[in-house]
Amino acid sequence: MKKHSISIEGHRTSISLEDAFWNGLQHIARERDVSLQSLIREIDEARTAGLTDLPSENLSSAIRVMVLRYYQQESGAAR
């Protein structure tokens, strides 16, 4: 597990993620043609506003769930 420092809306924060989830997050950002920071901000806004069923307790958990769901959808679409 590694800590990654990012800035969201001008506030510095750190996210602890396993390499597999960090790599998955980077892949999703590339696929969507958005910056990594923009994707993380989108996840953070959705979880704090209660717009999704992503875990609202912490950003790292919300990222893990989002990455997992992305790959679940991808594997389902390939079948």
DOGU-172663 format. One record per residue (C-alpha): residue number from 1; x, y, z. Coordinates in steps of 0.1 Angstrom, whole numbers, plus 2048, in hexadecimal, padded with zeros to 3 digits. Example, Ala and Ser with C-alpha at 12.3 -4.5 7.8 and 13.67 -1.06 7.14 Angstrom:
DOGU-172663
+-----+-----+-----+-----+
! seq !  xx !  yy !  zz !
+-----+-----+-----+-----+
!   1 ! 87B ! 7D3 ! 84E !
!   2 ! 889 ! 7F5 ! 847 !
+-----+-----+-----+-----+
***
This chain:
DOGU-172663
+-----+-----+-----+-----+
! seq !  xx !  yy !  zz !
+-----+-----+-----+-----+
!   1 ! 800 ! 800 ! 800 !
!   2 ! 80D ! 822 ! 7F7 !
!   3 ! 802 ! 845 ! 800 !
!   4 ! 7FC ! 85D ! 7E4 !
!   5 ! 7F9 ! 883 ! 7EA !
!   6 ! 7E0 ! 896 ! 7D5 !
!   7 ! 7CE ! 8B7 ! 7D6 !
!   8 ! 7A9 ! 8B9 ! 7D5 !
!   9 ! 799 ! 8DC ! 7D2 !
!  10 ! 7B9 ! 8EB ! 7DF !
!  11 ! 7BC ! 8D4 ! 7FD !
!  12 ! 7D8 ! 8BB ! 800 !
!  13 ! 7CF ! 898 ! 80A !
!  14 ! 7DF ! 875 ! 809 !
!  15 ! 7CF ! 856 ! 7FC !
!  16 ! 7DC ! 833 ! 806 !
!  17 ! 7D6 ! 81A ! 7EA !
!  18 ! 7E5 ! 7FA ! 7DF !
!  19 ! 7F8 ! 7FB ! 7BE !
!  20 ! 7DD ! 7E7 ! 7AC !
!  21 ! 7C2 ! 801 ! 7B5 !
!  22 ! 7D9 ! 81E ! 7AD !
!  23 ! 7E2 ! 80F ! 78B !
!  24 ! 7BD ! 808 ! 785 !
!  25 ! 7B4 ! 82C ! 78D !
!  26 ! 7CF ! 839 ! 775 !
!  27 ! 7C1 ! 822 ! 75A !
!  28 ! 79D ! 82F ! 75F !
!  29 ! 7A9 ! 853 ! 75D !
!  30 ! 7BB ! 84C ! 73C !
!  31 ! 79C ! 83A ! 72F !
!  32 ! 786 ! 857 ! 738 !
!  33 ! 7A0 ! 870 ! 72B !
!  34 ! 7A0 ! 883 ! 74C !
!  35 ! 7BC ! 88B ! 764 !
!  36 ! 7C1 ! 875 ! 782 !
!  37 ! 7BA ! 892 ! 798 !
!  38 ! 799 ! 899 ! 786 !
!  39 ! 78E ! 875 ! 78A !
!  40 ! 796 ! 875 ! 7AF !
!  41 ! 784 ! 896 ! 7B4 !
!  42 ! 765 ! 887 ! 7A2 !
!  43 ! 766 ! 868 ! 7B9 !
!  44 ! 76A ! 87E ! 7D8 !
!  45 ! 74D ! 895 ! 7CE !
!  46 ! 736 ! 878 ! 7C7 !
!  47 ! 73D ! 866 ! 7E8 !
!  48 ! 73A ! 886 ! 7FE !
!  49 ! 71A ! 891 ! 7ED !
!  50 ! 70B ! 86F ! 7F1 !
!  51 ! 705 ! 86D ! 7CB !
!  52 ! 710 ! 849 ! 7C9 !
!  53 ! 712 ! 82B ! 7E0 !
!  54 ! 738 ! 82F ! 7E3 !
!  55 ! 744 ! 82D ! 806 !
!  56 ! 744 ! 850 ! 815 !
!  57 ! 75B ! 849 ! 832 !
!  58 ! 77B ! 84D ! 820 !
!  59 ! 787 ! 856 ! 7FD !
!  60 ! 79F ! 838 ! 7FA !
!  61 ! 782 ! 81F ! 7FF !
!  62 ! 76C ! 832 ! 7E6 !
!  63 ! 788 ! 830 ! 7CC !
!  64 ! 78D ! 80B ! 7D2 !
!  65 ! 767 ! 804 ! 7CD !
!  66 ! 766 ! 81A ! 7AE !
!  67 ! 784 ! 808 ! 79F !
!  68 ! 776 ! 7E6 ! 7A7 !
!  69 ! 754 ! 7EF ! 797 !
!  70 ! 765 ! 7FC ! 778 !
!  71 ! 777 ! 7DB ! 772 !
!  72 ! 758 ! 7C7 ! 77B !
!  73 ! 745 ! 7DA ! 760 !
!  74 ! 761 ! 7D6 ! 748 !
!  75 ! 763 ! 7B0 ! 74D !
!  76 ! 73D ! 7AE ! 74A !
!  77 ! 73D ! 7C2 ! 729 !
!  78 ! 758 ! 7AA ! 71B !
!  79 ! 742 ! 78C ! 71F !
+-----+-----+-----+-----+
***
